[in-house]
Amino acid sequence: MFGLDPTIVTFTIYIFGMIGIGVAAYYYTKDLSDYILGGRRLGSFVTAMSAGASDMSGWLLMGLPGAVYLSGLVEGWIAIGLTLGAYLNWLFVAGRLRVYTEFNHNALTLPEYFHHRFGTRHNALKIVSASIILVFFTIYCASGVVAGAKLFQNLFSIDYSTALWYGALATIAYTFIGGFLAVSWTDTIQATLMIFALLLTPVFVVISIGGVDDLQSVVQQAEMSAQKEFTDLFRGTTIMGLLSLAAWGLGYFGQPHILARFMAADSVRSLNKARKISMTWMVLCLVGAVAIGFFGMAYFYANANTASAALVNHEPEQVFIELSRLLFNPWIAGILLSAILAAVMSTLSCQLLISSSAITEDFYKGFLRKNAPQSELVWVGRLMVLAIAVISILIASDPNSKVLGLVSYAWAGFGAAFGPVVILSVLWKRITAYGALSGMIAGALTVVAWAEWVKKPALAVHETGFLTMYEIVPGFIACLVVAIVVSLAGKEPSKEIQERFEKADADYRAAK
């Protein structure tokens, strides 16, 4: 299994390199602020790359190309929605959140920020938001574990259950050791690897087919054979279907692992630079991922009688893995396949860290050991990383798990529960603690109820209308409406909270 195969050698060197960075970060981690937010000293480049890499998980190199391979360019609406959502998140939320968290008792986590921003005397807001993070992040982490397992299964020709542990162990190791700094530094390398892989692979697919003209010809033949128009952005779509795909962008406003990057930046100005870097990187990556799925469809149609084509047709999410193995020198293939692991590791690591910080900061320190020393909190954080990782591995143990399916559920949960509350918390001083709490609960419950009891039955009978809408849309609307209505129905926030909001807003405008 572990012979001197060039692909495996480069792959293994990459893994140990990441663990080495984790060890280096260990020596810079002195307290809980360092472990959770890197001491708020990330520069613009690291912030940009880390925000991008933590966002673009295994779904970027496996889930999205797989969806495009199966259905054509219509799945590109996900990419369009995500680009829009990410840009608006950087524009309206990033800088404000960086300043507002500092003004609100230097909050290190999203639940802690909510608690101080809304000035609650009780801990209900902290408990509810931390619980939502733990539930949905455990599902999200499971998607990363599945993607890693499928990669190791394919590469090392081992069974899924063994691959599961191989895929997760490296990420767990450096997150456990080095915390936020390890995650951010490795993210920067991983983001570079990802863009290299995503831009290089489509070019080589086109070359191997014989050029652009031959590619067009093959696509036309594939369309006639399948009786589908793969190039049509609107093929077989309904308004609800397009809305559901584009609505992925709404999720950005509520993703704790992305918001944590904003909170960790060294200044608002560095976030402005980071926005330009991150958006450029993101657009190029998404274009590359869509191209891999689309060109891969043409490639495997032209080489339909191969074992690889049979594998990809059975499991479209393997399209990038198979193209890397077929088109490149084994040493280069090792680097490209490391990009998948990079995508998985970058997102899984920060999700493990955010979940760990929710338990350590918001439960352990908040309720059990208020005066616990910093060294103890760091070690509790490390142990929580292990605990959440084990639960995620258990969820991911089903070999039929779909990466995109798991991601979409968790993405909707966060986007609907936190997105509107985060937006209102930095733009509207009138929002109250009860408004925020009610909105969060309404958003999270709507996502679960819609996904399980509305959408699933509708899909089972092949409906395509309103009832099959992506659950983030009704969840986001429910959270927004409930938060506003409950806030307006109750008493205004205290004078102190409103003044703190105004000071933070003035500070943000001065720092732009």
N, C-alpha and C positions, 0 to 999 in steps of 0.2 A: 504493500500500500504506500509506504513512504520511501520509495526508491529515489534515485537521483534523477528524477524527471525535472527538466528546467522550469516548467510551469510551477511545480510544487515547491521547488527551491526558492524561486522569487516570492512566491506566496508566503512561505514560511519566514523568509527574511523580513517581509513587510510586517507580519504579525509580531515578531520579536522586537522590531523597531518601535512599534506602537507601545508595547509594554515598557520598553526602555524609556520612552518619553514620560510614561506614568511614574516611573521610579524617579526621574529627574524632578517632576512636579511635586513629588512627595516632600522634597527638601524645602520647597517654597510655601508649603501649606502649614501655617502656624495655628490658625484658629478656624472657627466655623464659617466666618465671612470668607476666608480664603477657600475653604472646601466647597462652599455653596456658590459663591460669586467671584472667586479669584481676586478678592480684595478690591473689586471695582476699578481695575487698572488695565482693562483691555484697550488696545489701540484700535484705530478704524479698520485696518486690514484684517486683523484677527477677528474683530467683532463681525465684520461682513462675511468672512469665510465661515466662521463658526455658526452664524445665524443661518446661512445657506445650507451648510452641511448637516446641521442638526434638523433642519426642516426636510431636506430631500433624503429620505431613507431608502431602504431596499426597493421601495415601490418605484423609484425613479428609474432604476436600471432593470427592474424585473416586472413590476406591476403595470406601469404605463406602457412600455414597449409591448408587453403581452396583450394588453387591451387593444392597442393600435393594430397589432398583428392579426388579431381576431376580427376586429370590426372596421378597420380602416381609419381614415383621418378624422372621422366624426368624433373619436375619442380625444382629439386634440383640444376640444372645448374645455377639458379639465385643465390643460396647460394655460389656456387663455384666461380662465377664471382665476387660477392660482397667481398668475402674473399680476393681474389687476389688484387682487386682494393683498398680495405682498407689498406692492407699491404704496397702496393707501395706508397699510399698517405702518410702514416706515415713515410715511409723510405725517400722519396725524397722531400716532400713538408713541413711536419710539422715543423721541426726544422728551416729550411730556412725561412719559412713564419714568424715564431716567431721573428727572428732577423731582417728580412727585413722590417717588419711593424714598428719596433722601429726606424730603421734608416731613414724611410720615414715619418718624422714628427710625430712619435708615433701614427700612424694611428689606429683608433678605429674600423673602418668598412672596408669592402672590397672595396666599391666605393672610399672611401677616400684613401686607400692604392694604388689603381690603379691611382688615380689622382696625387699623389705625386711620385709614382714609375716611371711614364712615363713623369713627369715634364710638364704637360699640362698647358698652360696659359688660355685656355678656360675651361668651365665646362661640355663640351659635354660628356666626359668619365664618369664623376660622375653621370650625369643625366641619361644616357643610362643604366649604371650598376645598379643604384638604382631603375630605372623603371622595369628592368628585375626581380630584387629581389621582388618587390611588386607584379608584375603580377603572377609569378610562385609560390611565397610563399603563396599568398592568396588561390591558388588552393591546395597547399600542406596542409595548415592549415585546409582547408575544409575536406581533407581525415581524419585528426585526429578527427575532429568534428563528422564525419560519424561513425568512429569506436567507439567513446565514446557513441554516441546516440544508436547504436545497442546493446551495452553492457547494458546501462540503460534500454532500451526497454525490453530486455530479462529478466533482473534481477528484475525489479520493475513492470513488466507487464503493461506498460503504452504505449500510442501511440507515434509514432516516433517523431512527432513535439515537444511534451513535453520533451521527452528524449534528444532531441537535445540541449535544454537549460541546463538541468541538467548536461549533459556530459561536456559542455563547461565552465560552471560557475566556477567550482573549479579551473581549470587551469588558467582561466583569473584572478581569485582573487589573487593567489600567485605570478603570473608573474607581475601583476599590482603593487602589494605592494613591492615586494622584488627585482625585476630585476634579473640581471645575477647571483648574489650570491644565491638567492633563487632557481633559475633554476638549478644551478650546484649542490647545496647541495641536493635538492630533487632528481635530476638525480641519485646521488650515491645510495640513498635508493631504487629508482625505478629500477635501474640496478640489484641490489641484489635480489629484488622481482622477476624480470623477469627471471633470471637464475634459481632461485629456482623453479618457476612454470614450466619452459620449460624442466627441467631435471626430475622433480618428476612425471609429468603427464604421459609421455610414459611408465615409469616403472610400474605404477599402471594399465595402459591399458593392458600391457602384462600379469600382474598377474591376472587381472579380466577375461581375455580370457582363462587362464589356463596354461600359460607358452609359451616358444619360439616355441616348436614343434606344439602346437595347433594354435599359431599365423600363422605359415607357412602354415598349412593346410587350415585355413580360407582364407588366402590371395590367395592360389591356387584356392579355390572354387569361390572366388570373381572374379578372373581373367577369369575363365571358364564361369561364369555367364554373365559377362560384355563383354566377348571376347576381353579383353585388357590385355597387360602384364604390370602390375603396377610396377614391380621390374626392368624393363628394362630402363636403363638410356638413351637409344637411340631410344626408341619406337616411331615410327611415326615421327621421326625428319628429318629435312633437315639441311644442313650446315648453311643455313640462319637462321633457327629456333634456332639452338644451339648458333650461334653467337649472336642472339638477346637476348637470356636468359643470356649468359655470359657477354654481353656488359653492363649489369647493373653496373658492376665494374668500368666502365669508369666514371660513374657519381660522384664518390667520390671526384675527383679533383676539382669539381666546386660547392660543397654544402656549402653555406655561414654559415649555422649553425654548420657544423663540423669544417670548417676552423677557425671559431671564437674561438673554444676550443684551437686550436693550438696557436692562438694569445694571449690567456689569461693565458697560462702557465707561471710559474715563471722563468723557464730557459730551455735551450735546453736539458740539462742533464735529467731534470725531464721528458721531452718528450720521451727520449730513454726508460726510465723505463715504462712510460705510454703506449708505443707501445706494450710491452710484455704483460702487464696486459689486455689492450683493445683487442688485437687479441685473447688471450686465451678466454676471456669472449665471444667475438663474435662467435668464432668457436663453442663453447659449446651451445650457444643460437641457432645458425642456425641448428645445428644437432638436437637439441631438437624440434625446430619448424617443421622441415621436418618429424621427427619421429611422432609427434602428428598427422599430416595430414595422414601419411601412416598407422600408427597403428589405428588411428581413423576410417579409411576406413574399416579395418578388423573388428573393434569392432561393427560398425553400420551395417555391413553386417551380422555379427553373431546375432545381435539384430534388425533385419530388421523390425519387426512388432511393434516397439515402436513409440510413438509420437515424441521422440527426433530424431530418425532415419529419420522420415518424414521431420522434420524441417531442419536437416542438409543436407539431399539430395536436398531440395529446396533451401537452402542457406548455401553452404559449409563453408563460412567464420565464421559460428557459431560453428564449430566443437570443438574448444578448450573450449568455454563457456559451451557447453552441457556436454563434458567429465568431466569438473570440478564439475559440479552440480551432475552428476550421480555417480562418483567414490569416492568422498571424503566426509568426515564429514562436515556438514554445516559451522563450524568455519574455517576449512582449506579451503573449497571452497571459503569463503569470502576473504581469503588472496590471493588465486590463481586468483580470478577474479579481485582483486585489481591490480594484475600484468598487466592485460590488460589495465586498466585505467592508470597504471604507464607508460606503453609503449606509450599510447596516450598522456598523460600529458607531459612526458619528451620531446617528439618531438614537440608537439604543443606549449609548453611554449617557447622553444628557437626559434621557427619559428616566433612566435608573437613578440619576443624580437628583432630579427634581422630585421624584417619588420619595427618595430617601430624605431629602431636605424637608418635605411636607411632614413626614413622621417625626424627624429629629427636632426641627424647629417648632412645629405647630402642635405636636402631641406630646413628645417626650419633654422638651424644655418648657412648653406652655402649661402642661398639667402635672407632670410627674416630678421633674427635677428643675425647678425654676432657677436655682443657683448653681447648676452643674458647671464644673470647670470646662474650659474650651477643649482641652485634650480629650475629655470624656465624650463631649458632644461630637467631635470629629470621629471617634471610634464607633459611637452609636450610628452615625451616618454611614460609615463603612459597612457595619453589620446589616443595616437596612438595605443597602445595595444588594447584598447577597440574598437576603430574604425575598425581595421583590423579583430578583432574577430567577430564583427557583420556582416561584409561582408562575411566572411568565413561561418558563420552560414546560411546566405541566400543562398550561393552556395550549401551547404550541405543539403538544405531542401528537396531535392528529395529522398524519401525513397529507391529508387532503385539504388542509388549511390554505386559503388563498390570501396572499399578502395584501392585495388591494382591498379585499373585503374587510379584513381586520382593521386596516388603516382607516378606511372610510367611516367605520362605526365610531372609532375613538376620536377621529378628527371632528366628526359631527358633534359628539358629546362635549368636547372642549369649546368648539366654536359657538355652540348654542348656549352653553351654561355660563361661559366667561366673557365671550366676545362683546355683547352689548353692555355688560357691566363695566368692562375695562374702558370701552369707548366713552360711556357716560361719566365714569369716574374722573376722566381727564378733560372732558369738555363741558360738563354741566354740574355746577356747584349745588344744584337743588336736589340731586339724587340722595336718598336717605338709606340708612342701614337696612331697614325693613324692605325698601324697594329693591335693593341689591340682592338681599337674601331670597325674597319671593321670586325675583327674576331668574336667579340661578337655579332654584329648585324647579321652576316651571320649564326652563329650557332643557335641563337634564332629563326630566320625566317625559317631556314631549318627544325627545329624541328616542328614548327607549320604547315608549308606547307606539310611536309611529312606525319605527323599524320592525317591531315584533308583531304588533296586532293590526296594523293597517297595510304597510308595504308588503310584508311577507305573504299574507293571504292573497293580495292583489296580484303579485308576481306569479303565485302558484296557479292562478287561473288565466295567466297571460294577458292581464290588463296593461295598458300603456298610458293611461291618463293621469289625472290629478293624484290618485291614491298611491302611485308608484314614485312620487317625488322624493328626492334625496332628503332624508330626515333632518338635515341641518336647516333647511328652509323653514318648516313649521316651528322647529325648536328655537331658532334665532328670533323669529317674529314673536313667539310666545314670551321669550325672555325680555325682549325690548319693550313690548306693550305692558307686561305685568310690572316691570321695574319702574316705568314712567308713571303708570296709573297709581300704584301703591305709594310712590314717592309724593305725588301731588295730593293724594288723599290724606296723607299724614302731616305731622308737624314739620316745619322747615328744619334743616340741620342747625346745630348750635352756631352761635356767632363765631366761636373759636374755630370751628371746622371750616366755615365759609371764609374766614380771614386767612386761614392756612392755605386754602385753595387759591385765593387771590394772590398771596405771596409767591406760591409755587408757580402760578401762571406767569406772574411778572418776571420771576427769575428765569423761566424758560424762554420768554420773549427776549430778554436781555442777552441770553446766552446763544441765541440762534446765529 
